[in-house]
Amino acid sequence: MFRSHRSLALVSVIWALVGLLTLAGCAGTPVGQAKTLEQKVYALYGSFVIIQEQVAELTAEGSGLNRDTQLQLIRTVQRGQPVIDAMLDSFEEYEKARANLSDDESAADYIETVTASLENWVEQADSLVNSLRSALRGGNP
């Protein structure tokens, strides 16, 4: 789960974003509709949480899904959790860096480094979420 002290507020924003995109009938995924780096983080985290819930339902007793497929889905989500956690940690670092903006050149370099790191984790999380979506649609996790 999101370990930030603002987790409840962020989860609310995520659900609102996902809900608005769904209600608006937007084509594509919430991540595809996100315009800013922050929106991408929220959308990816929200998508991952939704996927976790779907996997929990699919792997519940009596779901009808064969045990091997259930275990494969569970393992795929478990392997993905560290990527999501790292993205969230990077996002927290990014928020701190932006909150402490200064005109100092070293601060600008630091923000650039933190932003590049967050963009990297967003790319990895996006790939993970797409893979999990594919697995839930019947592809291989």
Residue pairs with C-beta under 8 A, 6 or more apart in sequence:
1 7
2 10
2 11
2 45
2 88
3 88
4 10
4 88
4 92
10 42
10 45
11 46
11 49
13 42
14 42
14 43
14 45
14 46
14 49
15 46
17 30
17 34
17 39
17 42
17 43
17 46
18 30
18 43
18 46
18 47
18 50
21 30
21 33
26 33
29 43
29 47
29 129
29 133
30 43
30 46
30 47
31 40
31 43
31 44
31 47
31 126
31 129
33 43
34 40
34 42
34 43
37 94
37 115
37 118
37 119
37 122
38 91
40 122
40 126
41 87
41 88
41 91
41 118
41 122
44 84
44 87
44 122
44 125
44 126
44 129
45 84
45 87
45 88
45 125
47 129
47 133
48 80
48 84
48 125
48 128
48 129
48 132
51 77
51 129
51 132
51 133
51 136
52 77
54 136
55 73
55 74
55 77
55 132
55 136
57 63
58 65
58 70
58 73
58 136
59 65
59 70
59 73
59 74
63 70
65 73
72 135
72 140
72 141
73 135
73 136
73 141
75 141
76 131
76 132
76 135
76 141
77 132
80 128
80 131
80 132
83 121
83 124
83 125
83 128
84 125
84 128
86 121
86 124
87 118
87 121
87 122
87 124
87 125
90 114
90 117
90 118
90 121
91 118
91 121
93 114
93 117
93 118
94 114
94 115
94 117
94 118
97 107
97 110
97 111
97 114
97 115
98 111
100 107
101 107
101 111
131 141
132 141
134 140
134 141
135 141
